Every structure is written in structure tokens, then in C-alpha cells.
Amino acid sequence: MSQSRDKSGGLKLIEIEGGPRTHSGHRGLDHEEPLIFEQGAPESTGVDLPEVGDFTDRLGGLARQGPTGLPGLSEPEVVRHFVRISRDNHAIDMAMYPLGSCTMKHNPRLNEKVARLAGLAEVHPLQPPETAQGALELIDTLAHWLITLTGMPAVAMSPAAGAHGELCGMMCIRAALDARGESRQVVLVPESAHGTNPATAAMCGYRVEAIAADPRGRVDVAALAERLGPDVAGVMLTNPNTCGLFESDIVEIARLVHAAGGYFYCDGANFNAIMGRVRPGDLGIDCMHINLHKTFSTPHGGGGPGSGPVVLSEALAPFAPRPYVIREGDGFRLVESEHDPADDGRAFGRLKGFHGQMGMFIRALTYMMSHGADGLRQAAEDAVLNANYVRAGLEDVMSLPFPGPCMHEVLFDDASLKDTGVTTLDLAKAMIDEGVHPMTMYFPLVVHGAMLIEPTDSESKASLDEFIALMRGLMADAAAGDVDRFEGAPFHAPRRRLDETRAARQPVLRWRPPAPAEAAE
Ligand SMILES: *Cc1c(COP(=O)(O)O)cnc(C)c1O
């Protein structure tokens, strides 16, 4: 097992299974990297500055009371630190990342190049609008194409992620119901919906009730129809759903929800499977978020900054949050408050400090413009083709709960691992040893031991063939009873298998300085 450096900054011998101990504490070029706070020292510095006199008296109450405790390191030490920890992580730039529902597709370098153009990279949200006309026009143009692709009348651009978009959409629904003088309490969420859907509804104060999936992995329409009523604010449905299937009764679902006086939220995170083929506006939905970091290839980041614009129907558009961009005369401006003559006072408020993630807007628009309408449609078709290629390549050795073609992701269950002693988790860990990121596992909950694989449109046939071959190899090892190969996996990663329960229940999320006695040692 690996050991990190000891407190004094010295190195410990490191045990490596199946190999000699190392003196450095590193494993070849795989460096065992301490936290940056455990390196350097507060008194050292990366730059030499001339001595300054004592001017504490001029700082008054703002003078620092004690040392900051920030470690001092030289520039090369800092660069090495971040490069080393970056190598402990998987990345879409390194190998396949078939994490279902997450759409880990390639981030084209053209997007990055455009986002770095000085006039775009350095624009500031507090600049006077007359000096930021190009940026406002860019937001307006992106909004135009989102509206065009979805066939919806309006879009709110400010949400910073998919789940944030859901929050925005549900707040619009709440505001619309308030305006009607109704206080409906329940939101219905099918079992085939993404986990953020019930979480969002609950965050907005609604009582969430689940609607069963039918044997085809789609919403049980009869169960939905039965539950709809005057207490139901709306339905949140994911389409394509988390089984990788198109909700084929969606038009009927929209009709039923509207007939019962509710609103229809459609989670459009998987728009990458249908863009250019289906316009959600034609299906009768009231709002839908789009994850620019999925469909339009912007980087996912470490939890942000993402971008999740929400398209809205006529009924919900007036309640969209401020600020928003409008055209006026030859130019563009932002409507920031209810005192603006262009605003009718119905917006539910403000969702975020400024008007959205500019860097993501630039990348998404670049992606759209470099693909064109035909290219976007082809990206969706290729995403679906690739998932079906993986399905066809594995369906004789893995088990499909819902046979037949899928959309952009293919769902397997663990029936094919039955009696092998190997679980979905073991299989996922063994995939790390094979150099790919595991698929999404144990989600969706509607099937046992779920494995949800989303190759995305950006994988070549060669990389899909390699993936299929390694998965077939693992399934053959499992069938042959080679449990050791799985139980200890991963063997070849920077860390061996973690205690996932402890990681979730007792996460260590911040570094604390050692207690004074220990520090003095
Ligand atoms: C990714 C995803 C979300 C959440 O989006 P974030 O940007 O991660 O907040 C919601 N629904 C579905 C179906 C998704 O795939």
C-alpha cells in the first residue's frame, strides 16, 4: 500500500504489491503527492521582493493579526504539484469516459481558442453595457439558436448547471402557480427520471411522489393519469430517460398534465441524443434545461462553472429570472430590475450574481457554429449509433433489461454476473485497471446492479472496438471464476479500492493545520 510523506517532509518507504519498495515514496513516474499545505513553509516565498518598511499603523484595523499560514513555494514547485495531482485523475483527454448520463464528450480545441480571444476572455460582467455589445450579442445569438433547436419561445440563460436550471424551471412553475392564486403541493417524478429531478422539486418545497416505470423502462402512463389532480403542480420527466430510452408517450403525457392544470418539466440534459431530430417545443413541454457541458461540448469542470440554460413555454416565460438581454435600437442591453420600463415585474427574481457563464456561452456557440445544423444533427445521430454499437457488441455477454435499440446510452443490469461472485462495483473497479473510466453504476435504480454506458459521439470506431474487447475480456474472466482479478481491483491506479461508505459518510473536505504541540515536534 502506498504511504505519503511523513510530517517532517521526509519520505517513507513505500510498499508496492508485486514489486520492490521504493526509497523515494514514489512509484515510478506516478508520484505520491502531498497536499500543497503540507509542502513548502509559510516563511518561504516564490518571489524576491524588496524589503518594505513597517506601515502597519497606516492599515489601522485592517492590519493582519497573525501569519496567513499559506505555504510558500517556488513557481516550479507549484507547477509540479498541480501537474502531478492532475495525473491522479482520469480525463476525457486521456481515454474513454463512458459515464452514463454525464455525456463526457471531447471538448474541441477550437472552442478553447475562441474563448481565449482577448476581447472575449477579458470581458467583465460589471463593464458598462455600451462597452460589451459584442458579448451581449453573443448571448443573444446563443439564445436564438437554443430557441431554434428546441422550438421553444424563450430561454433563461443564467443558470450555472443542469440542476441549477431545474431549480430555475421549478421556480418559474411556482411563480406561475402563485400568479394563478393556486398552491399545488405535489410534483410527480417518474422512476426513470434523473435523481436531480426529485431533489429539485423537494428543494422548491414540493412533496415528491414517484410514478412507476412500465416493463418497457418508460413512464407508466396509466399510473400517471390516475395520480394527476388539482394538488399536482407538475411532472418532471427526463427524456431520453435514464434507461437510455425515448419516452415514446411524451405527447400524451404533456396533454394529461395540462388537462389536470399542471406544468410539464422535461429534463433535457440528454438533448445531445435528439438535437436536430426532435424539437421539444413540438412535444408540449413547458420548460427544459439544456446542459451546455453535455450537449454542446463545454468542459464539465470540477463541478463548475457549468451552464444550464432553460427553455420556457409562453406560459412560463414571463416568470424567468433577471437579468436578461434585450435588443434595443441597434444594440443590446440588460434588464436588471423591476424598475426597468422593459420589465413587467413578473420575474421570480434573480438566480445568480450576473447573467450566466460567459466562457461556456462562447464555447457552446463556437460548437454550434462550427457544426452547423447538419453537423449538430449528425452529432446526435452518432451518439445514438455509438451507444447501439456498444450494445450490439456486448449484448451476448452482458444482460440488457430492455432489449432493443437504445438512444445515446445503453443500460445493462447485473444478471449476467449472477453466481460469478463478481458485482457491478467489482467490474467497474477492474475497468480502471484497463485504462478507462467506469460506466455509471447502480443508477438508474429501476434495474438491479445497473451499468449505464454512454460512449458519446466523439469516440471513433477503433476506440469503441477496444472498449468492447476489454469489456468482453472482463466478462469472460468473471464467467471463468477469476474473482481475485476483480475483488482487489483497481491494482494499477494511484489508489487501491476506497471505502466508499466512509468516503460518503465521513468525507474529509478541508485541510486543518496540525495542532500546535504536533507542529512543534
Ligand atoms: C447531468 C444531468 C443532470 C444534472 O446536471 P448538472 O449540470 O450536473 O447539474 C440532470 N439531469 C440529467 C438527466 C443529467 O444527465
PDBQT file of the ligand as one rigid body, heavy atoms in Angstrom, charges set to zero:
ROOT
HETATM    1  C1  LIG A 601     -26.296  15.680 -15.769  1.00  0.00    +0.000 C 
HETATM    2  C2  LIG A 601     -27.729  15.602 -15.573  1.00  0.00    +0.000 A 
HETATM    3  C3  LIG A 601     -28.396  16.487 -14.700  1.00  0.00    +0.000 A 
HETATM    4  C4  LIG A 601     -27.688  17.474 -13.807  1.00  0.00    +0.000 C 
HETATM    5  O1  LIG A 601     -26.887  18.372 -14.500  1.00  0.00    +0.000 OA
HETATM    6  P1  LIG A 601     -25.649  19.108 -13.788  1.00  0.00    +0.000 P 
HETATM    7  O2  LIG A 601     -25.156  20.040 -14.808  1.00  0.00    +0.000 OA
HETATM    8  O3  LIG A 601     -24.689  18.029 -13.433  1.00  0.00    +0.000 OA
HETATM    9  O4  LIG A 601     -26.185  19.805 -12.573  1.00  0.00    +0.000 OA
HETATM   10  C5  LIG A 601     -29.767  16.410 -14.629  1.00  0.00    +0.000 A 
HETATM   11  N1  LIG A 601     -30.448  15.506 -15.352  1.00  0.00    +0.000 NA
HETATM   12  C6  LIG A 601     -29.843  14.626 -16.184  1.00  0.00    +0.000 A 
HETATM   13  C7  LIG A 601     -30.666  13.645 -16.983  1.00  0.00    +0.000 C 
HETATM   14  C8  LIG A 601     -28.470  14.642 -16.327  1.00  0.00    +0.000 A 
HETATM   15  O5  LIG A 601     -27.881  13.772 -17.145  1.00  0.00    +0.000 OA
ENDROOT
TORSDOF 0
